[in-house]
């Protein structure tokens, strides 16, 4: 299965992991603006990276 992993470089942790089957880029961007907005507001560097798990 393939996931998109949302990683905060400032908090040094994965703040979300989303199965690409159910979450497209648009949906993930939406989550960044809502669920994960506190990191963005605090000026944290948030990256999205691919995560593959069998
Ligand atoms: Zn953060």
mmCIF file of the protein (N, C-alpha, C, O) and its ligand, coordinates in Angstrom:
data_MODEL
# 
_entry.id   MODEL 
# 
loop_
_entity.id 
_entity.type 
_entity.pdbx_number_of_molecules 
1 polymer     1 
2 non-polymer 1 
# 
_entity_poly.entity_id                      1 
_entity_poly.type                           'polypeptide(L)' 
_entity_poly.nstd_linkage                   no 
_entity_poly.nstd_monomer                   no 
_entity_poly.pdbx_seq_one_letter_code       
;(UNK)(UNK)(UNK)(UNK)(UNK)(UNK)(UNK)(UNK)(UNK)(UNK)(UNK)(UNK)(UNK)(UNK)(UNK)(UNK)
(UNK)(UNK)(UNK)(UNK)(UNK)(UNK)(UNK)(UNK)(UNK)(UNK)(UNK)(UNK)(UNK)(UNK)(UNK)(UNK)
(UNK)(UNK)(UNK)(UNK)(UNK)(UNK)(UNK)(UNK)(UNK)(UNK)(UNK)(UNK)(UNK)(UNK)(UNK)(UNK)
(UNK)(UNK)(UNK)(UNK)(UNK)(UNK)
;
_entity_poly.pdbx_seq_one_letter_code_can   XXXXXXXXXXXXXXXXXXXXXXXXXXXXXXXXXXXXXXXXXXXXXXXXXXXXXX 
_entity_poly.pdbx_strand_id                 A 
# 
loop_
_entity_poly_seq.entity_id 
_entity_poly_seq.num 
_entity_poly_seq.mon_id 
_entity_poly_seq.hetero 
1 1  UNK n 
1 2  UNK n 
1 3  UNK n 
1 4  UNK n 
1 5  UNK n 
1 6  UNK n 
1 7  UNK n 
1 8  UNK n 
1 9  UNK n 
1 10 UNK n 
1 11 UNK n 
1 12 UNK n 
1 13 UNK n 
1 14 UNK n 
1 15 UNK n 
1 16 UNK n 
1 17 UNK n 
1 18 UNK n 
1 19 UNK n 
1 20 UNK n 
1 21 UNK n 
1 22 UNK n 
1 23 UNK n 
1 24 UNK n 
1 25 UNK n 
1 26 UNK n 
1 27 UNK n 
1 28 UNK n 
1 29 UNK n 
1 30 UNK n 
1 31 UNK n 
1 32 UNK n 
1 33 UNK n 
1 34 UNK n 
1 35 UNK n 
1 36 UNK n 
1 37 UNK n 
1 38 UNK n 
1 39 UNK n 
1 40 UNK n 
1 41 UNK n 
1 42 UNK n 
1 43 UNK n 
1 44 UNK n 
1 45 UNK n 
1 46 UNK n 
1 47 UNK n 
1 48 UNK n 
1 49 UNK n 
1 50 UNK n 
1 51 UNK n 
1 52 UNK n 
1 53 UNK n 
1 54 UNK n 
# 
loop_
_struct_asym.id 
_struct_asym.entity_id 
A 1 
B 2 
# 
loop_
_chem_comp.id 
_chem_comp.type 
_chem_comp.mon_nstd_flag 
UNK 'L-peptide linking' . 
ZN  non-polymer         . 
# 
_pdbx_entity_nonpoly.entity_id   2 
_pdbx_entity_nonpoly.name        ? 
_pdbx_entity_nonpoly.comp_id     ZN 
# 
_pdbx_nonpoly_scheme.asym_id         B 
_pdbx_nonpoly_scheme.entity_id       2 
_pdbx_nonpoly_scheme.mon_id          ZN 
_pdbx_nonpoly_scheme.ndb_seq_num     1 
_pdbx_nonpoly_scheme.pdb_seq_num     101 
_pdbx_nonpoly_scheme.auth_seq_num    101 
_pdbx_nonpoly_scheme.pdb_mon_id      ZN 
_pdbx_nonpoly_scheme.auth_mon_id     ZN 
_pdbx_nonpoly_scheme.pdb_strand_id   A 
_pdbx_nonpoly_scheme.pdb_ins_code    . 
# 
loop_
_atom_site.group_PDB 
_atom_site.id 
_atom_site.type_symbol 
_atom_site.label_atom_id 
_atom_site.label_alt_id 
_atom_site.label_comp_id 
_atom_site.label_asym_id 
_atom_site.label_entity_id 
_atom_site.label_seq_id 
_atom_site.pdbx_PDB_ins_code 
_atom_site.Cartn_x 
_atom_site.Cartn_y 
_atom_site.Cartn_z 
_atom_site.occupancy 
_atom_site.B_iso_or_equiv 
_atom_site.pdbx_formal_charge 
_atom_site.auth_seq_id 
_atom_site.auth_comp_id 
_atom_site.auth_asym_id 
_atom_site.auth_atom_id 
_atom_site.pdbx_PDB_model_num 
ATOM   1   N  N  . UNK A 1 1  ? 0.831  -1.193 0.000  1.00 0.00 ? 1   UNK A N  1 
ATOM   2   C  CA . UNK A 1 1  ? 0.000  0.000  0.000  1.00 0.00 ? 1   UNK A CA 1 
ATOM   3   C  C  . UNK A 1 1  ? 0.866  1.245  0.000  1.00 0.00 ? 1   UNK A C  1 
ATOM   4   O  O  . UNK A 1 1  ? 1.943  1.279  0.596  1.00 0.00 ? 1   UNK A O  1 
ATOM   5   N  N  . UNK A 1 2  ? 0.379  2.249  -0.671 1.00 0.00 ? 2   UNK A N  1 
ATOM   6   C  CA . UNK A 1 2  ? 1.146  3.476  -0.749 1.00 0.00 ? 2   UNK A CA 1 
ATOM   7   C  C  . UNK A 1 2  ? 0.477  4.586  0.061  1.00 0.00 ? 2   UNK A C  1 
ATOM   8   O  O  . UNK A 1 2  ? -0.734 4.799  -0.008 1.00 0.00 ? 2   UNK A O  1 
ATOM   9   N  N  . UNK A 1 3  ? 1.305  5.273  0.820  1.00 0.00 ? 3   UNK A N  1 
ATOM   10  C  CA . UNK A 1 3  ? 0.794  6.346  1.670  1.00 0.00 ? 3   UNK A CA 1 
ATOM   11  C  C  . UNK A 1 3  ? 1.507  7.649  1.359  1.00 0.00 ? 3   UNK A C  1 
ATOM   12  O  O  . UNK A 1 3  ? 2.606  7.653  0.804  1.00 0.00 ? 3   UNK A O  1 
ATOM   13  N  N  . UNK A 1 4  ? 0.877  8.744  1.720  1.00 0.00 ? 4   UNK A N  1 
ATOM   14  C  CA . UNK A 1 4  ? 1.545  10.034 1.744  1.00 0.00 ? 4   UNK A CA 1 
ATOM   15  C  C  . UNK A 1 4  ? 1.745  10.364 3.209  1.00 0.00 ? 4   UNK A C  1 
ATOM   16  O  O  . UNK A 1 4  ? 0.809  10.383 4.008  1.00 0.00 ? 4   UNK A O  1 
ATOM   17  N  N  . UNK A 1 5  ? 2.987  10.619 3.525  1.00 0.00 ? 5   UNK A N  1 
ATOM   18  C  CA . UNK A 1 5  ? 3.329  10.871 4.908  1.00 0.00 ? 5   UNK A CA 1 
ATOM   19  C  C  . UNK A 1 5  ? 3.572  12.370 5.082  1.00 0.00 ? 5   UNK A C  1 
ATOM   20  O  O  . UNK A 1 5  ? 4.354  12.975 4.349  1.00 0.00 ? 5   UNK A O  1 
ATOM   21  N  N  . UNK A 1 6  ? 2.897  12.947 6.052  1.00 0.00 ? 6   UNK A N  1 
ATOM   22  C  CA . UNK A 1 6  ? 3.082  14.374 6.326  1.00 0.00 ? 6   UNK A CA 1 
ATOM   23  C  C  . UNK A 1 6  ? 4.040  14.499 7.495  1.00 0.00 ? 6   UNK A C  1 
ATOM   24  O  O  . UNK A 1 6  ? 3.749  14.061 8.608  1.00 0.00 ? 6   UNK A O  1 
ATOM   25  N  N  . UNK A 1 7  ? 5.184  15.100 7.226  1.00 0.00 ? 7   UNK A N  1 
ATOM   26  C  CA . UNK A 1 7  ? 6.242  15.161 8.218  1.00 0.00 ? 7   UNK A CA 1 
ATOM   27  C  C  . UNK A 1 7  ? 6.561  16.610 8.567  1.00 0.00 ? 7   UNK A C  1 
ATOM   28  O  O  . UNK A 1 7  ? 6.752  17.440 7.679  1.00 0.00 ? 7   UNK A O  1 
ATOM   29  N  N  . UNK A 1 8  ? 6.619  16.909 9.852  1.00 0.00 ? 8   UNK A N  1 
ATOM   30  C  CA . UNK A 1 8  ? 6.977  18.253 10.291 1.00 0.00 ? 8   UNK A CA 1 
ATOM   31  C  C  . UNK A 1 8  ? 8.445  18.260 10.700 1.00 0.00 ? 8   UNK A C  1 
ATOM   32  O  O  . UNK A 1 8  ? 8.850  17.558 11.626 1.00 0.00 ? 8   UNK A O  1 
ATOM   33  N  N  . UNK A 1 9  ? 9.226  19.059 9.999  1.00 0.00 ? 9   UNK A N  1 
ATOM   34  C  CA . UNK A 1 9  ? 10.669 19.106 10.278 1.00 0.00 ? 9   UNK A CA 1 
ATOM   35  C  C  . UNK A 1 9  ? 10.962 19.770 11.616 1.00 0.00 ? 9   UNK A C  1 
ATOM   36  O  O  . UNK A 1 9  ? 11.959 19.442 12.259 1.00 0.00 ? 9   UNK A O  1 
ATOM   37  N  N  . UNK A 1 10 ? 10.117 20.691 12.044 1.00 0.00 ? 10  UNK A N  1 
ATOM   38  C  CA . UNK A 1 10 ? 10.343 21.376 13.312 1.00 0.00 ? 10  UNK A CA 1 
ATOM   39  C  C  . UNK A 1 10 ? 9.996  20.486 14.500 1.00 0.00 ? 10  UNK A C  1 
ATOM   40  O  O  . UNK A 1 10 ? 10.722 20.456 15.494 1.00 0.00 ? 10  UNK A O  1 
ATOM   41  N  N  . UNK A 1 11 ? 8.890  19.764 14.394 1.00 0.00 ? 11  UNK A N  1 
ATOM   42  C  CA . UNK A 1 11 ? 8.494  18.851 15.468 1.00 0.00 ? 11  UNK A CA 1 
ATOM   43  C  C  . UNK A 1 11 ? 9.246  17.528 15.353 1.00 0.00 ? 11  UNK A C  1 
ATOM   44  O  O  . UNK A 1 11 ? 9.238  16.712 16.274 1.00 0.00 ? 11  UNK A O  1 
ATOM   45  N  N  . UNK A 1 12 ? 9.896  17.330 14.204 1.00 0.00 ? 12  UNK A N  1 
ATOM   46  C  CA . UNK A 1 12 ? 10.635 16.101 13.918 1.00 0.00 ? 12  UNK A CA 1 
ATOM   47  C  C  . UNK A 1 12 ? 9.761  14.864 14.099 1.00 0.00 ? 12  UNK A C  1 
ATOM   48  O  O  . UNK A 1 12 ? 10.168 13.873 14.705 1.00 0.00 ? 12  UNK A O  1 
ATOM   49  N  N  . UNK A 1 13 ? 8.559  14.951 13.562 1.00 0.00 ? 13  UNK A N  1 
ATOM   50  C  CA . UNK A 1 13 ? 7.697  13.766 13.622 1.00 0.00 ? 13  UNK A CA 1 
ATOM   51  C  C  . UNK A 1 13 ? 6.693  13.736 12.486 1.00 0.00 ? 13  UNK A C  1 
ATOM   52  O  O  . UNK A 1 13 ? 6.388  14.748 11.855 1.00 0.00 ? 13  UNK A O  1 
ATOM   53  N  N  . UNK A 1 14 ? 6.194  12.539 12.256 1.00 0.00 ? 14  UNK A N  1 
ATOM   54  C  CA . UNK A 1 14 ? 5.153  12.347 11.255 1.00 0.00 ? 14  UNK A CA 1 
ATOM   55  C  C  . UNK A 1 14 ? 3.832  12.756 11.884 1.00 0.00 ? 14  UNK A C  1 
ATOM   56  O  O  . UNK A 1 14 ? 3.434  12.211 12.914 1.00 0.00 ? 14  UNK A O  1 
ATOM   57  N  N  . UNK A 1 15 ? 3.160  13.708 11.272 1.00 0.00 ? 15  UNK A N  1 
ATOM   58  C  CA . UNK A 1 15 ? 1.911  14.189 11.871 1.00 0.00 ? 15  UNK A CA 1 
ATOM   59  C  C  . UNK A 1 15 ? 0.680  13.613 11.177 1.00 0.00 ? 15  UNK A C  1 
ATOM   60  O  O  . UNK A 1 15 ? -0.450 13.830 11.615 1.00 0.00 ? 15  UNK A O  1 
ATOM   61  N  N  . UNK A 1 16 ? 0.909  12.883 10.097 1.00 0.00 ? 16  UNK A N  1 
ATOM   62  C  CA . UNK A 1 16 ? -0.217 12.241 9.441  1.00 0.00 ? 16  UNK A CA 1 
ATOM   63  C  C  . UNK A 1 16 ? 0.258  11.289 8.365  1.00 0.00 ? 16  UNK A C  1 
ATOM   64  O  O  . UNK A 1 16 ? 1.295  11.503 7.737  1.00 0.00 ? 16  UNK A O  1 
ATOM   65  N  N  . UNK A 1 17 ? -0.512 10.239 8.160  1.00 0.00 ? 17  UNK A N  1 
ATOM   66  C  CA . UNK A 1 17 ? -0.170 9.269  7.120  1.00 0.00 ? 17  UNK A CA 1 
ATOM   67  C  C  . UNK A 1 17 ? -1.468 8.892  6.415  1.00 0.00 ? 17  UNK A C  1 
ATOM   68  O  O  . UNK A 1 17 ? -2.420 8.426  7.039  1.00 0.00 ? 17  UNK A O  1 
ATOM   69  N  N  . UNK A 1 18 ? -1.484 9.101  5.114  1.00 0.00 ? 18  UNK A N  1 
ATOM   70  C  CA . UNK A 1 18 ? -2.737 8.933  4.386  1.00 0.00 ? 18  UNK A CA 1 
ATOM   71  C  C  . UNK A 1 18 ? -2.588 7.986  3.211  1.00 0.00 ? 18  UNK A C  1 
ATOM   72  O  O  . UNK A 1 18 ? -1.692 8.132  2.380  1.00 0.00 ? 18  UNK A O  1 
ATOM   73  N  N  . UNK A 1 19 ? -3.464 7.037  3.160  1.00 0.00 ? 19  UNK A N  1 
ATOM   74  C  CA . UNK A 1 19 ? -3.500 6.084  2.057  1.00 0.00 ? 19  UNK A CA 1 
ATOM   75  C  C  . UNK A 1 19 ? -3.897 6.826  0.779  1.00 0.00 ? 19  UNK A C  1 
ATOM   76  O  O  . UNK A 1 19 ? -4.952 7.456  0.729  1.00 0.00 ? 19  UNK A O  1 
ATOM   77  N  N  . UNK A 1 20 ? -3.060 6.752  -0.245 1.00 0.00 ? 20  UNK A N  1 
ATOM   78  C  CA . UNK A 1 20 ? -3.346 7.508  -1.464 1.00 0.00 ? 20  UNK A CA 1 
ATOM   79  C  C  . UNK A 1 20 ? -4.589 6.991  -2.185 1.00 0.00 ? 20  UNK A C  1 
ATOM   80  O  O  . UNK A 1 20 ? -5.128 7.652  -3.072 1.00 0.00 ? 20  UNK A O  1 
ATOM   81  N  N  . UNK A 1 21 ? -5.027 5.818  -1.796 1.00 0.00 ? 21  UNK A N  1 
ATOM   82  C  CA . UNK A 1 21 ? -6.267 5.286  -2.363 1.00 0.00 ? 21  UNK A CA 1 
ATOM   83  C  C  . UNK A 1 21 ? -7.450 6.170  -1.990 1.00 0.00 ? 21  UNK A C  1 
ATOM   84  O  O  . UNK A 1 21 ? -8.399 6.331  -2.756 1.00 0.00 ? 21  UNK A O  1 
ATOM   85  N  N  . UNK A 1 22 ? -7.364 6.739  -0.785 1.00 0.00 ? 22  UNK A N  1 
ATOM   86  C  CA . UNK A 1 22 ? -8.485 7.523  -0.277 1.00 0.00 ? 22  UNK A CA 1 
ATOM   87  C  C  . UNK A 1 22 ? -8.202 9.017  -0.222 1.00 0.00 ? 22  UNK A C  1 
ATOM   88  O  O  . UNK A 1 22 ? -9.121 9.832  -0.138 1.00 0.00 ? 22  UNK A O  1 
ATOM   89  N  N  . UNK A 1 23 ? -6.914 9.368  -0.269 1.00 0.00 ? 23  UNK A N  1 
ATOM   90  C  CA . UNK A 1 23 ? -6.558 10.783 -0.175 1.00 0.00 ? 23  UNK A CA 1 
ATOM   91  C  C  . UNK A 1 23 ? -5.698 11.187 -1.365 1.00 0.00 ? 23  UNK A C  1 
ATOM   92  O  O  . UNK A 1 23 ? -4.561 10.732 -1.497 1.00 0.00 ? 23  UNK A O  1 
ATOM   93  N  N  . UNK A 1 24 ? -6.233 12.032 -2.222 1.00 0.00 ? 24  UNK A N  1 
ATOM   94  C  CA . UNK A 1 24 ? -5.422 12.562 -3.303 1.00 0.00 ? 24  UNK A CA 1 
ATOM   95  C  C  . UNK A 1 24 ? -4.701 13.838 -2.820 1.00 0.00 ? 24  UNK A C  1 
ATOM   96  O  O  . UNK A 1 24 ? -4.905 14.284 -1.690 1.00 0.00 ? 24  UNK A O  1 
ATOM   97  N  N  . UNK A 1 25 ? -3.881 14.400 -3.670 1.00 0.00 ? 25  UNK A N  1 
ATOM   98  C  CA . UNK A 1 25 ? -3.097 15.571 -3.274 1.00 0.00 ? 25  UNK A CA 1 
ATOM   99  C  C  . UNK A 1 25 ? -3.980 16.721 -2.796 1.00 0.00 ? 25  UNK A C  1 
ATOM   100 O  O  . UNK A 1 25 ? -3.653 17.436 -1.848 1.00 0.00 ? 25  UNK A O  1 
ATOM   101 N  N  . UNK A 1 26 ? -5.092 16.870 -3.474 1.00 0.00 ? 26  UNK A N  1 
ATOM   102 C  CA . UNK A 1 26 ? -6.014 17.959 -3.135 1.00 0.00 ? 26  UNK A CA 1 
ATOM   103 C  C  . UNK A 1 26 ? -6.541 17.795 -1.713 1.00 0.00 ? 26  UNK A C  1 
ATOM   104 O  O  . UNK A 1 26 ? -6.610 18.747 -0.936 1.00 0.00 ? 26  UNK A O  1 
ATOM   105 N  N  . UNK A 1 27 ? -6.907 16.559 -1.401 1.00 0.00 ? 27  UNK A N  1 
ATOM   106 C  CA . UNK A 1 27 ? -7.444 16.234 -0.081 1.00 0.00 ? 27  UNK A CA 1 
ATOM   107 C  C  . UNK A 1 27 ? -6.369 16.458 1.005  1.00 0.00 ? 27  UNK A C  1 
ATOM   108 O  O  . UNK A 1 27 ? -6.662 16.964 2.089  1.00 0.00 ? 27  UNK A O  1 
ATOM   109 N  N  . UNK A 1 28 ? -5.158 16.082 0.698  1.00 0.00 ? 28  UNK A N  1 
ATOM   110 C  CA . UNK A 1 28 ? -4.069 16.240 1.661  1.00 0.00 ? 28  UNK A CA 1 
ATOM   111 C  C  . UNK A 1 28 ? -3.760 17.725 1.884  1.00 0.00 ? 28  UNK A C  1 
ATOM   112 O  O  . UNK A 1 28 ? -3.507 18.150 3.011  1.00 0.00 ? 28  UNK A O  1 
ATOM   113 N  N  . UNK A 1 29 ? -3.783 18.495 0.815  1.00 0.00 ? 29  UNK A N  1 
ATOM   114 C  CA . UNK A 1 29 ? -3.585 19.941 0.948  1.00 0.00 ? 29  UNK A CA 1 
ATOM   115 C  C  . UNK A 1 29 ? -4.660 20.563 1.833  1.00 0.00 ? 29  UNK A C  1 
ATOM   116 O  O  . UNK A 1 29 ? -4.401 21.491 2.600  1.00 0.00 ? 29  UNK A O  1 
ATOM   117 N  N  . UNK A 1 30 ? -5.871 20.028 1.707  1.00 0.00 ? 30  UNK A N  1 
ATOM   118 C  CA . UNK A 1 30 ? -6.981 20.502 2.517  1.00 0.00 ? 30  UNK A CA 1 
ATOM   119 C  C  . UNK A 1 30 ? -6.714 20.200 3.994  1.00 0.00 ? 30  UNK A C  1 
ATOM   120 O  O  . UNK A 1 30 ? -6.966 21.031 4.866  1.00 0.00 ? 30  UNK A O  1 
ATOM   121 N  N  . UNK A 1 31 ? -6.199 18.993 4.258  1.00 0.00 ? 31  UNK A N  1 
ATOM   122 C  CA . UNK A 1 31 ? -5.894 18.588 5.631  1.00 0.00 ? 31  UNK A CA 1 
ATOM   123 C  C  . UNK A 1 31 ? -4.788 19.455 6.228  1.00 0.00 ? 31  UNK A C  1 
ATOM   124 O  O  . UNK A 1 31 ? -4.791 19.750 7.423  1.00 0.00 ? 31  UNK A O  1 
ATOM   125 N  N  . UNK A 1 32 ? -3.838 19.858 5.377  1.00 0.00 ? 32  UNK A N  1 
ATOM   126 C  CA . UNK A 1 32 ? -2.748 20.718 5.851  1.00 0.00 ? 32  UNK A CA 1 
ATOM   127 C  C  . UNK A 1 32 ? -3.304 22.054 6.322  1.00 0.00 ? 32  UNK A C  1 
ATOM   128 O  O  . UNK A 1 32 ? -2.801 22.653 7.272  1.00 0.00 ? 32  UNK A O  1 
ATOM   129 N  N  . UNK A 1 33 ? -4.350 22.511 5.640  1.00 0.00 ? 33  UNK A N  1 
ATOM   130 C  CA . UNK A 1 33 ? -4.935 23.814 5.974  1.00 0.00 ? 33  UNK A CA 1 
ATOM   131 C  C  . UNK A 1 33 ? -5.897 23.728 7.145  1.00 0.00 ? 33  UNK A C  1 
ATOM   132 O  O  . UNK A 1 33 ? -6.241 24.746 7.747  1.00 0.00 ? 33  UNK A O  1 
ATOM   133 N  N  . UNK A 1 34 ? -6.335 22.509 7.473  1.00 0.00 ? 34  UNK A N  1 
ATOM   134 C  CA . UNK A 1 34 ? -7.303 22.367 8.563  1.00 0.00 ? 34  UNK A CA 1 
ATOM   135 C  C  . UNK A 1 34 ? -6.693 21.616 9.741  1.00 0.00 ? 34  UNK A C  1 
ATOM   136 O  O  . UNK A 1 34 ? -6.316 22.224 10.743 1.00 0.00 ? 34  UNK A O  1 
ATOM   137 N  N  . UNK A 1 35 ? -6.596 20.297 9.619  1.00 0.00 ? 35  UNK A N  1 
ATOM   138 C  CA . UNK A 1 35 ? -6.100 19.442 10.703 1.00 0.00 ? 35  UNK A CA 1 
ATOM   139 C  C  . UNK A 1 35 ? -4.695 19.819 11.159 1.00 0.00 ? 35  UNK A C  1 
ATOM   140 O  O  . UNK A 1 35 ? -4.408 19.824 12.356 1.00 0.00 ? 35  UNK A O  1 
ATOM   141 N  N  . UNK A 1 36 ? -3.823 20.133 10.210 1.00 0.00 ? 36  UNK A N  1 
ATOM   142 C  CA . UNK A 1 36 ? -2.424 20.387 10.550 1.00 0.00 ? 36  UNK A CA 1 
ATOM   143 C  C  . UNK A 1 36 ? -2.062 21.872 10.516 1.00 0.00 ? 36  UNK A C  1 
ATOM   144 O  O  . UNK A 1 36 ? -0.886 22.233 10.479 1.00 0.00 ? 36  UNK A O  1 
ATOM   145 N  N  . UNK A 1 37 ? -3.079 22.719 10.529 1.00 0.00 ? 37  UNK A N  1 
ATOM   146 C  CA . UNK A 1 37 ? -2.838 24.149 10.327 1.00 0.00 ? 37  UNK A CA 1 
ATOM   147 C  C  . UNK A 1 37 ? -1.967 24.786 11.409 1.00 0.00 ? 37  UNK A C  1 
ATOM   148 O  O  . UNK A 1 37 ? -1.278 25.773 11.150 1.00 0.00 ? 37  UNK A O  1 
ATOM   149 N  N  . UNK A 1 38 ? -1.996 24.221 12.632 1.00 0.00 ? 38  UNK A N  1 
ATOM   150 C  CA . UNK A 1 38 ? -1.210 24.834 13.711 1.00 0.00 ? 38  UNK A CA 1 
ATOM   151 C  C  . UNK A 1 38 ? 0.281  24.826 13.391 1.00 0.00 ? 38  UNK A C  1 
ATOM   152 O  O  . UNK A 1 38 ? 0.993  25.777 13.713 1.00 0.00 ? 38  UNK A O  1 
ATOM   153 N  N  . UNK A 1 39 ? 0.755  23.748 12.754 1.00 0.00 ? 39  UNK A N  1 
ATOM   154 C  CA . UNK A 1 39 ? 2.166  23.674 12.366 1.00 0.00 ? 39  UNK A CA 1 
ATOM   155 C  C  . UNK A 1 39 ? 2.492  24.771 11.352 1.00 0.00 ? 39  UNK A C  1 
ATOM   156 O  O  . UNK A 1 39 ? 3.492  25.477 11.477 1.00 0.00 ? 39  UNK A O  1 
ATOM   157 N  N  . UNK A 1 40 ? 1.641  24.893 10.365 1.00 0.00 ? 40  UNK A N  1 
ATOM   158 C  CA . UNK A 1 40 ? 1.839  25.898 9.309  1.00 0.00 ? 40  UNK A CA 1 
ATOM   159 C  C  . UNK A 1 40 ? 1.823  27.302 9.921  1.00 0.00 ? 40  UNK A C  1 
ATOM   160 O  O  . UNK A 1 40 ? 2.654  28.149 9.592  1.00 0.00 ? 40  UNK A O  1 
ATOM   161 N  N  . UNK A 1 41 ? 0.862  27.528 10.815 1.00 0.00 ? 41  UNK A N  1 
ATOM   162 C  CA . UNK A 1 41 ? 0.718  28.846 11.448 1.00 0.00 ? 41  UNK A CA 1 
ATOM   163 C  C  . UNK A 1 41 ? 1.938  29.199 12.273 1.00 0.00 ? 41  UNK A C  1 
ATOM   164 O  O  . UNK A 1 41 ? 2.327  30.363 12.367 1.00 0.00 ? 41  UNK A O  1 
ATOM   165 N  N  . UNK A 1 42 ? 2.543  28.169 12.874 1.00 0.00 ? 42  UNK A N  1 
ATOM   166 C  CA . UNK A 1 42 ? 3.743  28.397 13.681 1.00 0.00 ? 42  UNK A CA 1 
ATOM   167 C  C  . UNK A 1 42 ? 4.999  28.499 12.827 1.00 0.00 ? 42  UNK A C  1 
ATOM   168 O  O  . UNK A 1 42 ? 6.107  28.616 13.351 1.00 0.00 ? 42  UNK A O  1 
ATOM   169 N  N  . UNK A 1 43 ? 4.825  28.456 11.525 1.00 0.00 ? 43  UNK A N  1 
ATOM   170 C  CA . UNK A 1 43 ? 5.953  28.592 10.616 1.00 0.00 ? 43  UNK A CA 1 
ATOM   171 C  C  . UNK A 1 43 ? 6.777  27.330 10.465 1.00 0.00 ? 43  UNK A C  1 
ATOM   172 O  O  . UNK A 1 43 ? 7.925  27.381 10.023 1.00 0.00 ? 43  UNK A O  1 
ATOM   173 N  N  . UNK A 1 44 ? 6.202  26.207 10.825 1.00 0.00 ? 44  UNK A N  1 
ATOM   174 C  CA . UNK A 1 44 ? 6.922  24.942 10.712 1.00 0.00 ? 44  UNK A CA 1 
ATOM   175 C  C  . UNK A 1 44 ? 7.050  24.511 9.254  1.00 0.00 ? 44  UNK A C  1 
ATOM   176 O  O  . UNK A 1 44 ? 6.192  24.788 8.416  1.00 0.00 ? 44  UNK A O  1 
ATOM   177 N  N  . UNK A 1 45 ? 8.150  23.829 8.992  1.00 0.00 ? 45  UNK A N  1 
ATOM   178 C  CA . UNK A 1 45 ? 8.392  23.307 7.646  1.00 0.00 ? 45  UNK A CA 1 
ATOM   179 C  C  . UNK A 1 45 ? 7.754  21.928 7.547  1.00 0.00 ? 45  UNK A C  1 
ATOM   180 O  O  . UNK A 1 45 ? 8.245  20.968 8.141  1.00 0.00 ? 45  UNK A O  1 
ATOM   181 N  N  . UNK A 1 46 ? 6.680  21.829 6.809  1.00 0.00 ? 46  UNK A N  1 
ATOM   182 C  CA . UNK A 1 46 ? 5.963  20.567 6.669  1.00 0.00 ? 46  UNK A CA 1 
ATOM   183 C  C  . UNK A 1 46 ? 6.192  19.992 5.281  1.00 0.00 ? 46  UNK A C  1 
ATOM   184 O  O  . UNK A 1 46 ? 5.965  20.655 4.269  1.00 0.00 ? 46  UNK A O  1 
ATOM   185 N  N  . UNK A 1 47 ? 6.645  18.745 5.256  1.00 0.00 ? 47  UNK A N  1 
ATOM   186 C  CA . UNK A 1 47 ? 6.910  18.076 3.986  1.00 0.00 ? 47  UNK A CA 1 
ATOM   187 C  C  . UNK A 1 47 ? 5.968  16.904 3.794  1.00 0.00 ? 47  UNK A C  1 
ATOM   188 O  O  . UNK A 1 47 ? 5.513  16.279 4.752  1.00 0.00 ? 47  UNK A O  1 
ATOM   189 N  N  . UNK A 1 48 ? 5.690  16.626 2.538  1.00 0.00 ? 48  UNK A N  1 
ATOM   190 C  CA . UNK A 1 48 ? 4.903  15.432 2.221  1.00 0.00 ? 48  UNK A CA 1 
ATOM   191 C  C  . UNK A 1 48 ? 5.812  14.474 1.477  1.00 0.00 ? 48  UNK A C  1 
ATOM   192 O  O  . UNK A 1 48 ? 6.405  14.825 0.457  1.00 0.00 ? 48  UNK A O  1 
ATOM   193 N  N  . UNK A 1 49 ? 5.914  13.273 1.991  1.00 0.00 ? 49  UNK A N  1 
ATOM   194 C  CA . UNK A 1 49 ? 6.771  12.294 1.322  1.00 0.00 ? 49  UNK A CA 1 
ATOM   195 C  C  . UNK A 1 49 ? 6.024  10.985 1.131  1.00 0.00 ? 49  UNK A C  1 
ATOM   196 O  O  . UNK A 1 49 ? 5.041  10.693 1.813  1.00 0.00 ? 49  UNK A O  1 
ATOM   197 N  N  . UNK A 1 50 ? 6.518  10.221 0.193  1.00 0.00 ? 50  UNK A N  1 
ATOM   198 C  CA . UNK A 1 50 ? 5.880  8.959  -0.133 1.00 0.00 ? 50  UNK A CA 1 
ATOM   199 C  C  . UNK A 1 50 ? 6.338  7.886  0.848  1.00 0.00 ? 50  UNK A C  1 
ATOM   200 O  O  . UNK A 1 50 ? 7.505  7.836  1.235  1.00 0.00 ? 50  UNK A O  1 
ATOM   201 N  N  . UNK A 1 51 ? 5.415  7.046  1.235  1.00 0.00 ? 51  UNK A N  1 
ATOM   202 C  CA . UNK A 1 51 ? 5.696  5.994  2.188  1.00 0.00 ? 51  UNK A CA 1 
ATOM   203 C  C  . UNK A 1 51 ? 5.039  4.724  1.660  1.00 0.00 ? 51  UNK A C  1 
ATOM   204 O  O  . UNK A 1 51 ? 3.829  4.684  1.439  1.00 0.00 ? 51  UNK A O  1 
ATOM   205 N  N  . UNK A 1 52 ? 5.845  3.695  1.461  1.00 0.00 ? 52  UNK A N  1 
ATOM   206 C  CA . UNK A 1 52 ? 5.295  2.458  0.910  1.00 0.00 ? 52  UNK A CA 1 
ATOM   207 C  C  . UNK A 1 52 ? 5.386  1.345  1.940  1.00 0.00 ? 52  UNK A C  1 
ATOM   208 O  O  . UNK A 1 52 ? 6.434  1.102  2.538  1.00 0.00 ? 52  UNK A O  1 
ATOM   209 N  N  . UNK A 1 53 ? 4.258  0.682  2.126  1.00 0.00 ? 53  UNK A N  1 
ATOM   210 C  CA . UNK A 1 53 ? 4.201  -0.416 3.092  1.00 0.00 ? 53  UNK A CA 1 
ATOM   211 C  C  . UNK A 1 53 ? 3.496  -1.588 2.447  1.00 0.00 ? 53  UNK A C  1 
ATOM   212 O  O  . UNK A 1 53 ? 2.456  -1.413 1.811  1.00 0.00 ? 53  UNK A O  1 
ATOM   213 N  N  . UNK A 1 54 ? 4.042  -2.778 2.601  1.00 0.00 ? 54  UNK A N  1 
ATOM   214 C  CA . UNK A 1 54 ? 3.425  -3.965 1.993  1.00 0.00 ? 54  UNK A CA 1 
ATOM   215 C  C  . UNK A 1 54 ? 2.177  -4.403 2.731  1.00 0.00 ? 54  UNK A C  1 
ATOM   216 O  O  . UNK A 1 54 ? 1.544  -5.385 2.344  1.00 0.00 ? 54  UNK A O  1 
HETATM 217 ZN ZN . ZN  B 2 .  ? 5.306  21.138 13.712 1.00 0.00 ? 101 ZN  A ZN 1 
# 
